[in-house]
Amino acid sequence: MIGNEMLSDRELRVMDILRSAQPASIAEIHAALGDTVSRPTLNRDLVKLSNTGWLRRIGVGKATKYVVDERYTLFGPVDLRRYFERDPDVRDGGRSYNFEVMELLGAHSLFSPEERRTLEQAQQEHQANLQHLPAALFRKELQRLTIELSWKSAQIEGNTYTLLETERLLSEQEEARGRTKAEAIMLLNHKRVFELIVEQGLPDKGLSLGYLESIHAVLMKGLEVGLNIRTRGVGITGTAYRPLDNDHQIRVQLETLCDLVNAREDGYEKALLAILLISYIQPFEDGNKRTARMIGNALLLHHKACPLSYRSVDPIHYKEAMLLFYEQNNVSAFKDLFMQQVRSAVENYFR
């Protein structure tokens, strides 16, 4: 069983010790902690962490040592407020691309049985809503979702249009005063891409590098951004993480990503993997997270799940959850955000 509750400060210190020097015996862990905890208390902590699945025991008796289970890397609870109190250069996250991350993700289901039941219920509720929805109301709801998705996805990237200004732009082609032309283009491109996804759907063969590039090209049209796989390095604000800077390696990783996504049967897993990994690889000069969100929705629609508008997302929380994955390959914060948006979408659209 995987524990989801937040760990105590002492338990987090134990996990940090083991992540930096493992395997380690209880005596070695105790020595690293100093006089801050008694041996019996530490033993109870180790038993708890082992029972919740975050640690594994190696050996028996006095030869017992502990190692961090790889599931802790992916799903271990993280206090985002405390994590981001530290400057990017002093956080202990990975600073270069982890070539093992896809193998790690491929070895585990992203959702617990309880989370899977919640997602299945959401999908069933969405399908039931669609069955009783008149065609005219469906079109109206789809238009509303398109507007709210375009607004929020662009806002996450710094666009300053309000929701009402976005509605006027997308419905009446009227640009807002005091906003830039590029902001209007960004929003209109979101609309075009989402309409394309709804009308044409995902290719029969599933996700492909060509499909990724085509979606990105429409999103970036008119924004003076390179449309091909980038050939030079790129920095990301707020983190010391540096993505790959070799176009051949980027293409290989994207193809591996497509294989990983296509191998999964569950649409929610496919969408979450695509959103995280396209953002992590950063294959393009700009527009990576926008492309990731749109690809995620294409996968959700293909599997008859409600697409996400992200309308209730705090942009800072979104970015922090993504940065945590960049630096630690930890999906917990973004998975929570994703599941909240799944529930929000079903409760707010096509009812």
N, C-alpha and C positions, 0 to 999 in steps of 0.2 A: 504493500500500500504506500502511496506517495502522500506525504503530509503537505497541506496547503497553508497551515497557519504560520504566522510570522514567528521567526525564531527569536529567542531572548538575546540580549547583548552577549551574554556569556557563550551561548550556543553558536552565535555568529563568529565569535573569536575562535572557537574550536574549529569551525569549518575553514576559517581563513588560515589557521595554522596548518591544517592538513592540506589545503590547496597549495601552499608554498613548500611544504616538506612532507611528502608521504611516500610509502606507508610509515606510520608512526605508532608506537606503543602508548598505552595509557601513561606510563612513566615519562615518556618523551613529551607527550602533550601537556602533562601536568607541569613539567619543568618549563615549558615555553609559556605557560600561563602565569608562572610565578606563584606568589603567595595569595593570589586573589580568590582561589577556590580550593576546597578540600578534595582529597582523593575520592571519598565516597560520593560527593556531589558530582564530580567529573564523571565517575562511573555511571551514575544515573543519566547524566546528559548523553553519554555515548550509547547507552542502551536505547534511550528515546530516539536519538538520531538514526540509529541502526533500524529500529522498528518502523520508523516513518519512511525509510528507503533512501535517506540522504547519505548514509555511510554503509560500507561493507566491511565485514570482519575477515581477516586473513589469518589463518593459523588457529591454534587452540591453546587453552591454558595460558601459561606465562608467555608463550610465544605469540599470543594474539596481537595483531596490529590492525590499524584502521586506514581505510582509503576512502576518498570521496567518490560516491557513485556518480557515473556520468549523467544520470538523470538530474542530479543537483545542479549541474552546469546549465541544463536546459530549463528546469522548472523550479529551482530553489527560490523561496520567497526573498524579496529584496525590498528594503525600505527606501523608496525613491527619494524622499526628502533628504534623508541622511546621505544617500549615495551621491546626490548632486550638490551637496554642500561643499564637496571638495572640488578644487579646480581640475579641469580636464587633464592637465599634465601630471597630477599627483594621484589620480585614480588608478587603480591597479588593473585596468582593463587591457585587453589585447590591442596593440597599436598597428598590427598588420593583419592582412586577410588570413583567415583560418581555413586552410584547404581541407580540413577534416570536418567542417561544420555540416556539410550535406550528408556525409556518411553518418554522423551523429544523429541528425534529424531523421534520416531514413531508417534508423534502427528503432525508433520509438513512435508510438502514437502520440499525437500532440494533445489529445483530450483524454481525461479520465472517463471511466464509465458513467459517472454522474454527469459530467459535462456533456458527454455524447448524448445522453438522454435528453438533456435540456435543449441541445441543438436539434435533435430529431423532432422534439415537440414543437419547436419554433418552425421548422420546415412544414410539418403537418398542418399547423395552424395557418401558415401562409397559403398553402394549397387549398385549404378549406375556404379561406377568405376569397380567393380568386374564383372559385366555383360559383359563388353567389353574387359576383360583382358584374353589373351591367357594363357593356363595352364602352359606353360613353364615360362612365365613371372611372373605368380602368385607364382610359387615355388621360383623363384629368389627373389622376393620381400619379401616373407615369410622368406627366409634365411637372408636377410638383416635386417629385423625387429628383428629376433631372436638374431643376433649379437649385434645390437645396444641396445636392451633391456637388454641383459645379461651384456654388458659393463656398461651401466648407472646404472642399479640396483645394480651391485656390487660396482661401484664407490661411490654411495651414502653411502655404508657401509664401505668405506675406502680402497677398492681394488685399487691398483696402476697401473694395466694394462692400456695401452693406447687403443684407439679404433682399431688401426691397429694391435696391438699385440693380441687383443681379436679376431679379424678376423682370424689371422693366427692360433691361438690356436683352435678355433671352426671349422675352415675349414680344417686345415692340421694337427691338433693334435700336433702342435709345441709350446712348452712352451717358454716364453720369458726369456732371460737372466736377472739376477738381481731381478727376482720376486720370491716369495715363492711358494712352492707346494700348499699350502692352497689356494692361490689366484687363481691358475689355476683350482683347484677342484671347487671352488665357481662358477667360470664362466661356467665350463662344466656342473655343476648341474643346473644352470639356463637354459642352452640349453635343457637338458633332460626334465626338468619340462615343459617348454613351448611346446616342441614337444609332450609331453604327453597330455597337455591340448588341443592342436590342434587336435590330433588324436582321443582322447577318449571323449572330451567334458565334460560338467558338468553332474553329475548323474541325472537321470530322476526326482528324488525326490527333486532336488535342493541342496543347500548348507547344509552340515552336519558336525558334529564334526569329524566323521571318514574321510571325504574327506579333511578337513583341516589338520588333522594329517598325511595323506598320502602324501600330497603335501609338507609339512614341512619335512617329512622323506627323500624325494628325494633331496630336496634342501640342507639338512645337511649331506648327505651321505659322509663319509670319512673325515669329519671335526672335529671329536671328540667332538661332541655336543650331549647332551641328547635329545632323540627323543620324550619323553613323556611329558605330561603336567607337568610343573615344580611344585615342592613342597616347594620351599623356595622363599624368597623375591629376588627382582632384582632391582638394581639401574639403572637410565638412565642418561647418561652424559648431563649436561647442564640444568637440571631441578630438582626442589625439589619434583616433583610428584613421588609418590610411588605406583606402581600397586599392585593388590591383591597378597597375598602370601599363600593363602589357596587353594589347588588343587581342593577341592570340589566346592568352590565358583567360581573358574576360569571355571570349567566345566559348571556350571549352567549359568554363563554369556555368555559363548560361545554358548550354546544351545539357549539362548535367542537371541543372535546375529543372529544365523541361522534362527530362526523363524521370526525375524524382516526383514531380507533380503528376505526370501522366500515369505513374505507377500506383498512385493512391486511388482508392475507390470513392472515398468520402469527399463531397464537394467543399465542405467547410475546411477540411485539412488541406485540400488543394489550394483554396483561396488564401489561407493563412500562410502557407509555405511560400506562395508566390509573392505576397505582399512583403514578407520579411526579407526574402532572399534577393528579389530584384533591388530592393532598397539597399541591402547589404553589399551586393556586387557593384552597384552604381555604374552600370554599363555605359551610360550616356553622359554627355557634357552637362546636361541639365534635364530636369523633368523626370527623374527616376522614381520618386515617391508618387508623383501623379500617375505615371505609367503603372506602377505597382497597384495602386488603388483601383484603377480601371481594369487591369487584368484580373484582379481579385473579383470584381463584380461580374466580369465575363464568365469566370468559373462558377460563381454562385448561380447565375442565371442558367448556365448550361445544366446544372444539377437541380434546377427547379426550386432554388432557395431565393429568398428575398434579397435583392441587392442592398448595399449599405450606402447611406448618404453621409454618415459621420456627423450629422448636424448638431449633435449634442456634445461632440468632442471638444475638449480644451486643447487648442493647438500646442501649448507648452507641454501638456501631459502626453500628447501624441509623440512629440519630438523626444521627450525623455524616455518613453517606452521603447522607441526605436533606437536611441543612443545606447540604452542598456543592452539591446541585442547586438549592436555593433561592437561594443567593448567587452561584453561577457558571454555573448551567444546565449543569453538567457531570454526565454520567450515569455516568462510569467506575466510581466506587466502588459505587454502588447496583447497577449492572449486574453487577459481580463478585459482590456479595452475592446477587442474584437467581439467577444461574447456579449458585452454590454450593447454594442452597436447592432448585433444580430437581434437581440431582444427588442431594442428600440425600433428597429426597422419594421418588425412584424407588428408591433403595437401601434405604429403611426402611419403605415401605408397600406393601401389596397384593402381597407376594411369596409 
